[in-house]
Amino acid sequence: METIWKVLITLGVFVLFLFAIVGTLAFIGGVDIPSMGNKVVIIPIKGEITSEGCGGSIFGSYQCAQVNVIKKRLKRADEDPTVKAIVLDINSGGGSVVASGELMRAIRETSKPVVAYIGESGASGAYYAASAADCIIADRNSITGSIGVIMSVSHYYELYEKIGINVTVIKAGGSKDVGSPYRPMSEDEKRELTEMVDSIHRDFIENVAENRNLTFEEVESVADGSIYLGITAKEADLIDEIGNLDDAIQRAAEWGGIEGEPILERAEPDEKISILDLFTKYQRNNINIKWAV
């Protein structure tokens, strides 16, 4: 017992001695000691925004932005008392409607300052998500905007006719096979799907207007699906500043009340690609609605 106490006392003296040295160096200006509560977390949003897994092939995994993973990172950073601000490092051309909307709402609900940085691309669904940040910084030559919705429907019926394949569809409900690849689409079906796309587009405009403190009409005037360079997006008030990732980090530190250099923490992947993922691609329905360039 006496030996244990001697060890503890020795360790205590050593720690106090170490703190005394570090404190003296900091006092005379020889060492800049960062505060443990001065963190800025950088969360990457790379590739297609999706609610599913990234999938992959025998050549490796596909890069994507999994919403459930990003939401966990946002929540962890928001609840960590040592984190003062968050930077979203975005390089994405968009993704699915539901996934992009879910990510946008998660960013909007984050209580700590969030700065979105758009590098190569932050368009469509990725811009939709970024619009919920407190500040958007983009490179002058980045691709952004693309406020629009696209629905693609594949048709194979002419090819099937040429190679002698016949498909019989038995259905209950007149609209059950809307978008079927085995027959032409009727005008009523085109009108029905167009109304759906228009409704989603309106939601897109309304949320961007709310997030960016703009009027519906201001956003609508640039919401024809066009892409913009960062410098043009700045003129249209779609972003706040022209800059790089370092500028975004500095702005986040300022908004988080950090004095001096912030401690940077880059979020690492929480999930690894399994062997099955290397041989599997996630299949999509014949009708695919996306926000993408």
N, C-alpha and C positions, 0 to 999 in steps of 0.2 A: 504494500500500500504506500509506503514511504517513497519507494522508487517511482511510482506512478505520479505522485504529487510533485516530485522533483522534475520529472519530464514536463508536466503541465506548466509548472512555473517557468521553466526554461523556455518553452515555446511562447508563453505569454510575454516574457521579456524580449524575446527575439522579434515578435510581431510589433511590440511598442517601439522597439529600436528602429525597425524598418519604416514604420509610419513617421517617426521623427525625422529620418533622413529624407524621405520623399517630401514631407511637408516643408523642410528647410529648403530643398532644391526648388520646390514650387514657389516659395516665398521670395527667393532671390531671382526668380525668373529663369532658372536653368531648365526647368521641365514644365511643359504644359500638360496638366492633368485633366483629362476630360471627366465630366460628371457621368455617373452611371445612369442618370436619368435623361441623357441627351441623345437618345437614339432616333434615327430616321430609318424606317424599314422600307426597303425597295421590293415591291411585289411585281414580278414579270407577268405580262399578259401577251403571250406569243402564239401566233397561229390562229386557227379557227376556234371561235368561241363555241363551246359545246357542253351539253349536259351529260354526254356519254364519255366513254374512255377514248383515248387518242387512237387506239388501234395500232397496226403496224404490219410489217411484212418480213420476209426472211432477211431483208437488207437493214432492218432496224425499225424503230418506232417513229410514228408521225408526230410532228410537233403540233400541239393544240393547247388551248386554254380551257381547262376543265373548271367549270363554274363552282362545283362543290369544293374543289381544292382551293381556289382563290378566295371563296367565302370563309373557309377555315382560317386562312392566313390573315384576312382582314379582321376577323373576330379576335384572333390571337393577339394581333398588334393593337387592336382597340382596347383590349383588356389588360395589356401589359403596362404597368405604371412607369417603366423605364423608357417607353416609346412615346415620343412627343408628336410625331407626324409620319405620314405615309406617302411614298411616291409610287405611282403605278407606271412601270416601264412598258409602254405599249408598242407592239409591232404586229398588227393584225388587220386583216381586211374585212373582218366581221364574222358572222356566224349565224346560228339559228335564232329565230325570233324570240322564242321562250327563254333560251339560255342568255341571250344578250339582255333581255329585260330583267331577268333575275339578277344578273351581275350589276346592272345599273341601279337597281333598288338596294342591293347590299352596299354599294358605294355611297349611295345617298343616305343610308341609315348609319354610316360610320360616324362616330362622334368626334374623332380627332381630325385635324386638318389633313386633307387628301389633295395631293398635286398629281395631275396626270401629265406624263411626258409622252408625246407622240414622236417616235423616231422615223423609221422608214414609212410606216403606214399606220393610220388609226382611223379607218373609214367605216362607214355604215354601222353595223352592230357594235364595232369597237368604239366608234365615235359616240354612239348612243350611250354606252357605258361610261366613257370618259366625261360626257357632259354633266354627270352627277358629281364630279370632283369639284372642290372649292376653287381650283385654278387649273387651267390647261396651258401647257407650254409645248410648242412644237418647233421642229426644225423648219427653216424657211422653205426648204424643198421637200418636206414630207407630204405624203398623200393623205388627205383627210376629207371630211364631208361625206358625200355619197348618201345623203339622207333620202332613202328610197327603199322600196320593198320589191323583191323579185320572186316570182313563182315559176318554176319550170315543170313542165309535164312532158314526159317522153311518150312517143307513139311508135309502135312496131308493126301496125296492121298491114302496111304496104309491103314491108319486108316479108312478113309471114305469108302474104298472098303469093309472093314470088317463089318462095321455097316450099309452098304447099302445106303450111301449118294452119290448122283451123282451131280456134278457141271458142267454146260455147260457155256463155256466162248465164247462170241462173240466179236471179236476185229477187228479193222482196223489198220493195221500196224503189221508186223511180230514180232517185239520186244515189243509190247505193254504190254504183260504179262510176261516179263522176271522176274524170281523169283517167279512165281505163286506157291502157296502151293498145288495146285490141280493137278499137273503133275510133272514128273521128269524133271530135267533141262538138256538141250542138251549141247553137247560139245562146240558148237559155243557160247552159252549163258555163259557158264563157262569162256571161253576165254575172252569174252567181259567184264564181271565183274572183272576178274583178271586184265585186263589192267587198269580198273578204279582204283582198289586198288593200283596197282603199281605206278600209276601217283600220287595219294595222298601220298604214301610213299615217293616218290622222293621229293615232296614239303616239307614234314616233315624234311627230311635229309637236304635239302638245307637251310631251315630257321634256323634250329638248328646250322648248320655250320656257317651261317652268324652271328647269335646272340652270339655264343661262340667263334668267331674268330678262327674257325677250318676249315680245308679243307673238301671238300665233302667226300673224301676218308677216312679221319680220323673218321668222324661220321658214314659213311657207314659200317665201320668195326665193330661197336658196335650196329648197327641198325637192328639186326635180331629179334627184339621183346623181347630179354632177359631182365630180371629184374636184377638190381644190388643193393647190399648193398651200403650205403653211402660211406664206405671206399673204395670199388672197383670203384665206380663212380668217386671218387676223382682221382684215378690213371689213369682213362680214360679221365680226363679233362671235365667230364660232370658237375661237380660242382667245386666250388673254395675252400671251407673250410669245415672242420668237426667241428660241434659245436651245440649249442642249441639256443633256441629263444632269450635268453639274449645276446648271442654272435652276433646274427643277428641284434638286436636292437643297440648294441654298434657299430657294423660296419656301420649301417645306420647313426648313429649320427656322426661318424667320416667323412663319405662321405658327410654329410650335413653341415659340418663345425661347429657342435655344441660343445661348450666347457662346461664341467661339465655334470651333469645328465640331460638327455633330459626329456621333459614332454611327457608322453605316452598318446595317445588317441586311443582307440580301436573302430573301426567303428561298429556301431550297425545296426541291420537289418532295412531297410527302409520300408519293406512291411510286413504285417502280413497275416497269413493264414486265409482265409475266411471259413465260414461254408461249402460252396460248396466244397472247397479243401479237407475237412476232409472226404468226401464221394467219392472223385474222384481220379483216377489215370490217368495220361496222356497216351493216347494210342499211340503206335508206328506203323509204317508201317511194312509190312512183311519183307522187306529188311532193315536191320539195320547196318549202317556203323559207327564204333566207334573207338576211340583211348582209349583203356582200358587194364588193366592188365588181 
